[in-house]
Amino acid sequence: MERRSQFSQKQKLDILKSAKDIGIKKSADLAGVHYSTVYQWQRKLDVLGEEAFLAYRPKSRGRGIKKVTGQQEKANETTTVKNLVAMLRNAILSRHRFIQDTCVRKAKHMAVDLKRQYHYAGALKKKILDELVNVKELGIDQRKEAVNLMELVLSQTRRESVTLWNRDFVRILTVY
């Protein structure tokens, strides 16, 4: 039983004609499709008639192109500090180098977006550090790594002093 991904309308009609002689389930097995598919073709043939059935062209295979509304697109584009910290967390906790690199690359893009939202870099850094405090899965060494990663990500978007990082980093360490 060889599986076919798609049949022409003529082939479907031939399968339906053979189904009248040997039965729908047997014909479906020979064609390599599920019998419910043959029943669907039969219903379409009954509704359209043979001539219209042969002329019928399906729009596309599968579900087609997904339509995304403007609101959905905007929601997908919105970058938050929480998303950025989650991406950093994933980079640190992952054992696979590829996933780590992908998370860091995505965090860089997020940092660029957040830089546009926050006009003052110090406020952005403070928000990120405050959010890092809420991540319970990270130990002290992992928090250090997260701060270093964040310095790397933000420094590549714009060179700035890291004195605020050092001061706030001490605050993070004293929380735990």
C-alpha positions in Angstrom: 0.0 0.0 0.0 1.8 3.1 -1.3 0.9 6.4 0.3 0.1 9.3 -2.0 0.2 12.9 -0.8 -2.3 14.2 -3.4 -4.5 12.8 -6.2 -5.8 14.5 -9.3 -9.5 14.8 -9.6 -9.5 12.2 -12.4 -7.6 9.7 -10.1 -10.1 10.4 -7.3 -13.0 9.7 -9.7 -11.4 6.4 -10.7 -11.0 5.4 -7.1 -14.7 6.3 -6.4 -15.7 4.2 -9.5 -13.7 1.2 -8.2 -15.3 1.8 -4.8 -18.7 1.0 -6.3 -17.4 -2.4 -7.4 -15.2 -3.5 -4.5 -16.3 -1.3 -1.6 -15.0 2.0 -0.2 -12.7 0.5 2.5 -11.1 -1.9 0.0 -10.7 0.8 -2.6 -9.2 3.2 0.1 -6.7 0.5 1.1 -5.6 0.0 -2.5 -5.2 3.8 -3.0 -3.3 4.2 0.2 -5.7 6.6 1.8 -8.0 6.5 4.8 -11.5 5.3 4.0 -13.0 8.6 5.4 -11.1 10.5 2.7 -12.9 8.4 0.1 -16.2 9.1 1.8 -15.4 12.9 1.6 -14.7 12.6 -2.1 -18.0 10.7 -2.6 -19.9 13.4 -0.8 -18.2 16.1 -2.9 -19.0 14.1 -6.1 -22.7 13.8 -5.0 -22.9 17.6 -4.4 -21.0 18.8 -7.5 -21.8 16.2 -10.1 -19.1 14.4 -12.2 -18.3 17.3 -14.6 -17.9 19.9 -11.8 -16.0 17.4 -9.7 -13.4 16.9 -12.4 -13.1 20.7 -12.9 -12.8 21.4 -9.2 -9.4 22.6 -8.1 -8.6 22.6 -4.3 -7.4 26.0 -3.2 -4.2 24.7 -1.5 -2.9 21.7 0.4 -3.1 22.0 4.1 -4.5 24.9 6.0 -3.0 27.6 3.8 -1.3 30.7 4.9 -2.2 31.8 8.5 -3.7 35.2 8.7 -2.4 37.3 11.5 -4.3 40.3 12.7 -2.6 43.6 13.4 -3.2 43.2 17.1 -1.7 39.7 17.2 1.3 40.9 15.3 1.8 43.8 17.7 1.5 41.4 20.7 4.2 39.2 19.1 6.5 42.2 18.6 6.2 43.6 22.1 9.4 42.9 23.9 9.3 43.2 27.7 12.0 43.0 30.4 10.3 39.9 31.6 10.8 38.2 28.2 14.4 39.3 28.1 15.2 37.9 31.5 13.4 34.7 30.6 15.6 34.4 27.5 18.7 35.0 29.6 17.5 32.4 32.1 17.1 29.9 29.2 20.6 30.6 28.0 22.1 30.0 31.4 20.1 26.9 32.3 20.5 25.2 28.9 23.2 22.6 28.6 23.3 22.7 24.8 25.6 25.3 23.2 23.3 25.8 20.2 20.4 26.7 22.5 22.6 29.0 24.5 23.8 30.8 21.4 20.3 31.1 20.0 19.0 32.6 23.3 21.8 35.1 23.5 21.2 36.1 19.9 17.5 36.6 20.6 18.3 38.5 23.8 20.5 40.9 21.8 17.5 41.6 19.5 15.3 42.1 22.5 17.8 44.5 24.1 17.8 46.6 21.0 14.0 46.8 21.1 14.0 47.6 24.8 16.6 50.3 24.3 14.1 52.0 22.0 11.4 51.8 24.6 13.6 53.0 27.5 15.3 56.3 26.8 17.6 56.0 29.8 19.8 52.9 29.9 20.2 53.1 33.7 16.4 52.6 34.1 16.5 49.6 31.8 19.4 48.0 33.6 17.6 48.5 37.0 14.4 47.0 35.7 16.4 44.0 34.3 18.2 43.5 37.7 14.9 43.8 39.6 13.4 41.1 37.3 16.5 38.9 37.8 15.9 38.9 41.5 12.5 37.3 40.9 14.0 34.3 39.0 14.2 31.6 41.7 15.8 28.9 39.5 19.2 30.7 39.4 21.9 30.2 42.0 24.5 32.9 42.8 27.0 31.8 40.2 24.2 31.6 37.6 23.1 35.1 38.6 26.7 36.4 38.1 26.6 34.7 34.7 23.2 36.4 33.9 24.6 39.8 34.9 27.7 39.2 32.7 25.5 38.1 29.8 23.3 41.1 30.2 26.4 43.4 30.2 27.5 41.7 27.0 24.1 42.0 25.4 23.6 45.7 26.4 27.2 46.7 25.6 26.8 45.5 22.1 23.8 47.7 21.6 25.5 50.8 23.1 28.7 51.3 25.1 28.0 52.6 28.6 29.5 52.5 32.0 28.7 49.4 34.1 29.0 51.1 37.5 25.3 50.8 38.1 25.5 47.0 37.3 28.2 46.6 39.9 26.3 48.4 42.6 23.0 46.6 41.9 24.8 43.3 41.5 25.8 43.5 45.2 22.2 44.1 46.0 21.2 40.9 44.1 23.8 38.9 46.0 22.7 40.2 49.4 19.0 39.3 48.7 19.9 35.6 48.7 
